């Protein structure tokens, strides 16, 4: 890697792929913040220049989980810009989870230097108990959530590469990173039973402190991600409110002044994504929403930012904004090698042949305990599947999670119509399909005395994602939140002349 400056990274023999440029005025170029924005789209990791709107593919990755291909392979966590001990400029870190593998493989952390054109493995964790999420940078290390469901924990992995160290206490509910950090602190959700708290978790000693939330945060709202500016003056959150099965989910991007606790900006957003990042000077935010990148000003009463970014075609292309780079930084970008998929295949092979699990030290506010990644103080951790579950959300079933392989043979659509004789194929794969019958009441002369008509129907469950889902508890009549790895999309295709009605299912992840 080159370390003296970005200009030294360019090579006369290397031809970067041609950027796609959106014209920008001279005023745009002088007023846009410094730094480069990286994000994920259907083709891999892209880097954009907010001065010009130009973008360039620097890490090609085919069949991303965020793409539209039926044979999608990878779920990506990141990317994030962060320092590296071997260069003076920022580099990109991200993790890849191979959806086409089972236990015995690995989630692989990769470091991409798009100025040197290099890609290397930072480390890996066994993926038999879930996948990584919420990747952020803390001093000297990456922090992230690992596991699934009741087994979620926060871990850290040094930039120099080593065994990941579990940070959050064991046996005390689950801990999930919200994709934000300030100094050594990571923004997390901590949940025990029905109780949920938003906290900062310090990676140096495991201490916790309250996370500032919007003053009028409704009880039905949840926070998807968090970011703070480099000066520690502003905090931004993606907030979603509403419940599956009810009115459409409403979202916003809220900016809070940490000196006063006041809400300085609340920007409405639909189809809210899970990633957001401040510009280096804190004057703007970039976030993903509905498969596009949006940029807003962070100051109260500020106008629209005078620069633009390209549209990101991915559903969850969480963006990251780098520290300032030299003026020709974008021109020095190169496509990295070797291929990311090749490095994941090598790491999977190494994980499959390894029969030992490295131990790590877990820090808490009360004690220091040595644990392995497969045990807790209470004994061996329960196995957690990495196969997606099925989430059903209809008018009659406002939210039920079915664990693989026990997918339902019958689904109630509303008070009288239902699906029956469902036979599932491909359960546990990125796409699962069921053939069955849609039973429709013609409600003539009324629904109680009507006649049922049967139509061949096919259900397709796809787009598996890790998120917190809303599950309806019929005993109490209330919703509860559960972390899950579930198919986010469930779509019905009904065959038969004269049948225009089609069952509608709400998404698992909102």
MARTORFI-221224 format. One record per residue (C-alpha): x, y, z negated. Coordinates in steps of 0.1 Angstrom, whole numbers, plus 5000, padded with zeros to 4 digits. Layout:
px_py_pz
X_Y_Z
...
This chain:
px_py_pz
5000_5000_5000
5011_5036_5006
5013_5059_4976
5026_5093_4985
4996_5106_5004
4969_5097_5029
4988_5109_5059
5015_5083_5052
4988_5056_5055
4980_5062_5091
4997_5041_5118
5003_5048_5154
4996_5012_5162
4963_5011_5143
4931_5024_5160
4903_5031_5136
4868_5022_5148
4851_5052_5164
4831_5072_5139
4795_5081_5146
4793_5119_5141
4764_5142_5134
4772_5178_5144
4777_5202_5115
4782_5240_5116
4813_5258_5104
4793_5269_5073
4787_5233_5065
4824_5224_5066
4834_5252_5043
4807_5246_5017
4805_5208_5015
4821_5192_4984
4854_5174_4988
4857_5136_4987
4842_5108_5008
4810_5089_5003
4811_5050_5006
4780_5029_5008
4767_4995_5020
4747_4990_5052
4738_4959_5072
4773_4957_5087
4794_4961_5055
4810_4990_5036
4809_5023_5054
4827_5056_5045
4811_5090_5054
4825_5125_5055
4800_5150_5040
4818_5178_5059
4808_5165_5093
4783_5136_5089
4808_5112_5105
4808_5076_5092
4832_5047_5097
4829_5009_5090
4859_5001_5068
4850_4966_5054
4830_4945_5079
4808_4919_5061
4783_4900_5082
4749_4887_5068
4747_4909_5037
4719_4902_5013
4708_4938_5020
4705_4931_5057
4676_4917_5077
4691_4885_5090
4674_4853_5079
4707_4836_5073
4720_4863_5049
4749_4851_5029
4763_4877_5005
4749_4898_4977
4772_4928_4971
4778_4947_4939
4793_4981_4946
4812_4996_4962
4828_5022_4939
4857_5046_4944
4883_5042_4916
4920_5045_4910
4946_5018_4915
4979_5015_4898
4997_5009_4931
4987_5041_4950
4981_5078_4944
4947_5079_4962
4914_5063_4953
4904_5029_4967
4872_5009_4969
4862_4980_4946
4832_4957_4951
4821_4922_4942
4806_4895_4965
4783_4868_4954
4779_4840_4979
4742_4831_4981
4749_4799_5000
4769_4782_4973
4760_4767_4939
4779_4762_4907
4816_4757_4908
4821_4787_4930
4830_4823_4921
4819_4859_4923
4849_4876_4938
4861_4911_4930
4878_4928_4959
4900_4959_4962
4898_4976_4996
4923_5003_5005
4908_5019_5036
4938_5042_5041
4963_5013_5041
4939_4989_5059
4944_4962_5032
4920_4940_5013
4929_4919_4983
4914_4898_4955
4914_4915_4921
4898_4886_4902
4868_4863_4900
4843_4849_4876
4825_4815_4879
4790_4821_4893
4774_4791_4877
4756_4813_4852
4744_4841_4875
4760_4870_4894
4776_4904_4888
4757_4937_4888
4761_4973_4878
4798_4977_4888
4814_5008_4873
4850_5020_4866
4863_5027_4831
4899_5036_4822
4921_5008_4837
4893_4984_4844
4860_4975_4861
4829_4970_4839
4799_4950_4851
4769_4929_4840
4774_4892_4844
4749_4863_4841
4711_4861_4844
4680_4866_4823
4685_4860_4786
4722_4853_4792
4732_4888_4805
4763_4904_4791
4787_4932_4799
4823_4923_4808
4855_4942_4819
4882_4932_4844
4915_4951_4844
4926_4968_4877
4958_4948_4876
4938_4916_4876
4933_4892_4847
4906_4871_4830
4874_4891_4825
4867_4900_4789
4832_4899_4775
4824_4931_4758
4788_4930_4745
4780_4910_4714
4767_4875_4718
4735_4862_4703
4718_4897_4701
4695_4900_4731
4707_4907_4766
4729_4936_4778
4727_4950_4813
4749_4977_4829
4730_5006_4846
4758_5013_4870
4771_5044_4852
4801_5053_4831
4816_5083_4813
4852_5078_4801
4853_5044_4784
4815_5042_4779
4791_5022_4801
4754_5029_4804
4734_4998_4794
4700_4985_4787
4698_4964_4755
4668_4943_4750
4657_4920_4722
4622_4905_4726
4599_4934_4734
4623_4961_4722
4643_4979_4748
4670_5006_4742
4691_5027_4766
4726_5031_4752
4762_5039_4759
4784_5009_4752
4821_5017_4746
4845_4994_4764
4873_5002_4739
4856_4990_4707
4821_4979_4715
4805_5008_4697
4771_5020_4709
4755_5055_4710
4721_5067_4724
4718_5074_4761
4700_5107_4768
4667_5101_4786
4643_5126_4802
4622_5143_4774
4589_5133_4790
4598_5097_4800
4565_5078_4802
4562_5045_4783
4556_5026_4816
4588_5040_4831
4622_5023_4835
4656_5036_4843
4673_5020_4873
4708_5035_4873
4728_5063_4856
4757_5086_4866
4776_5114_4849
4796_5141_4865
4834_5142_4861
4832_5170_4836
4807_5152_4814
4782_5181_4816
4755_5164_4836
4737_5131_4835
4716_5117_4864
4691_5089_4863
4669_5071_4887
4635_5066_4870
4606_5045_4882
4571_5045_4866
4539_5025_4872
4533_4988_4870
4531_4961_4897
4495_4954_4905
4484_4989_4897
4490_5022_4915
4520_5025_4937
4553_5028_4919
4565_5064_4916
4601_5073_4913
4623_5103_4906
4659_5114_4903
4663_5133_4871
4693_5155_4861
4699_5163_4825
4721_5190_4810
4740_5171_4783
4749_5203_4764
4712_5212_4758
4694_5179_4765
4671_5198_4789
4659_5184_4822
4674_5207_4849
4662_5188_4880
4635_5162_4886
4634_5152_4923
4605_5130_4935
4616_5099_4954
4598_5070_4968
4612_5035_4974
4638_5044_4949
4671_5025_4951
4695_5016_4923
4726_5037_4930
4735_5073_4927
4767_5094_4924
4778_5130_4917
4800_5149_4941
4835_5157_4926
4825_5192_4915
4791_5181_4902
4771_5203_4925
4753_5175_4943
4740_5140_4940
4738_5112_4966
4714_5083_4960
4698_5055_4980
4661_5056_4987
4641_5034_5011
4672_5024_5030
4686_5059_5035
4711_5081_5017
4696_5113_5002
4716_5143_4989
4702_5169_4965
4716_5199_4946
4720_5194_4908
4716_5230_4897
4682_5243_4886
4667_5264_4913
4694_5255_4938
4685_5252_4975
4691_5222_4997
4727_5211_5000
4743_5225_5033
4757_5192_5045
4744_5158_5055
4752_5121_5054
4743_5094_5078
4713_5071_5073
4721_5039_5056
4701_5010_5070
4705_4988_5039
4678_4985_5013
4702_4989_4983
4732_5006_4997
4743_5021_4964
4766_5050_4972
4798_5062_4955
4815_5096_4960
4853_5097_4957
4876_5123_4940
4890_5149_4964
4912_5136_4991
4935_5155_5016
4918_5173_5045
4926_5145_5070
4915_5117_5046
4886_5106_5069
4909_5106_5099
4933_5082_5081
4906_5056_5075
4913_5021_5088
4894_4988_5090
4908_4965_5063
4920_4930_5067
4919_4901_5061
4881_4894_5063
4862_4896_5031
4844_4863_5038
4878_4845_5042
4889_4857_5007
4856_4846_4992
4860_4812_5008
4895_4809_4993
4883_4819_4959
4854_4795_4960
4878_4767_4969
4901_4776_4940
4871_4778_4916
4858_4744_4927
4892_4727_4920
4896_4744_4886
4885_4723_4856
4894_4749_4829
4878_4781_4817
4900_4809_4804
4891_4823_4770
4887_4860_4764
4884_4883_4735
4850_4899_4726
4851_4932_4708
4822_4944_4687
4817_4971_4661
4819_4947_4632
4843_4919_4641
4866_4905_4668
4858_4870_4679
4875_4848_4704
4851_4831_4728
4852_4813_4761
4831_4824_4791
4809_4792_4787
4802_4793_4749
4787_4816_4723
4789_4817_4685
4758_4795_4685
4774_4768_4707
4773_4761_4745
4754_4787_4765
4723_4773_4783
4727_4768_4820
4712_4796_4840
4702_4790_4877
4715_4812_4905
4686_4801_4927
4659_4827_4932
4626_4823_4913
4592_4832_4928
4574_4863_4916
4536_4865_4924
4518_4898_4921
4482_4899_4935
4449_4915_4924
4440_4884_4904
4475_4876_4893
4492_4908_4882
4526_4893_4876
4538_4857_4871
4574_4844_4875
4577_4808_4886
4611_4792_4880
4627_4771_4908
4617_4744_4916
4583_4747_4900
4567_4769_4927
4528_4769_4926
4506_4748_4947
4477_4773_4943
4477_4811_4941
4446_4832_4932
4445_4862_4955
4415_4880_4941
4383_4872_4921
4371_4847_4948
4398_4841_4975
4427_4818_4969
4456_4799_4985
4457_4761_4980
4477_4730_4990
4509_4750_4992
4539_4728_5001
4572_4746_4996
4604_4740_5017
4638_4756_5012
4633_4763_4975
4665_4778_4960
4677_4790_4994
4677_4827_5005
4644_4821_5023
4617_4797_5011
4586_4789_5031
4552_4773_5021
4525_4760_5043
4490_4758_5029
4453_4770_5032
4438_4803_5027
4403_4799_5012
4381_4829_5020
4346_4835_5005
4323_4852_5030
4303_4866_5001
4270_4860_5020
4245_4867_5005
4268_4875_4976
4302_4863_4965
4288_4840_4938
4266_4822_4965
4289_4826_4995
4306_4800_5016
4343_4794_5018
4362_4793_5051
4396_4777_5054
4425_4791_5075
4460_4777_5079
4485_4800_5062
4523_4802_5058
4540_4821_5030
4576_4833_5034
4596_4843_5002
4628_4862_5010
4652_4890_5000
4663_4876_4966
4674_4902_4942
4685_4906_4906
4663_4931_4887
4639_4936_4858
4604_4924_4866
4570_4931_4851
4553_4899_4838
4517_4900_4827
4510_4883_4794
4474_4871_4795
4473_4863_4758
4479_4900_4748
4467_4917_4780
4500_4936_4782
4531_4936_4804
4565_4926_4793
4598_4931_4812
4621_4903_4820
4655_4903_4839
4652_4879_4868
4668_4868_4900
4637_4865_4923
4625_4867_4958
4616_4904_4962
4593_4898_4993
4564_4874_4996
4545_4877_5029
4516_4857_5042
4508_4848_5078
4472_4837_5084
4460_4818_5115
4425_4814_5127
4400_4832_5151
4381_4860_5135
4402_4861_5103
4417_4896_5099
4422_4897_5061
4457_4888_5049
4467_4882_5013
4489_4910_5000
4516_4905_4974
4535_4932_4954
4573_4931_4954
4592_4917_4924
4616_4946_4921
4593_4975_4929
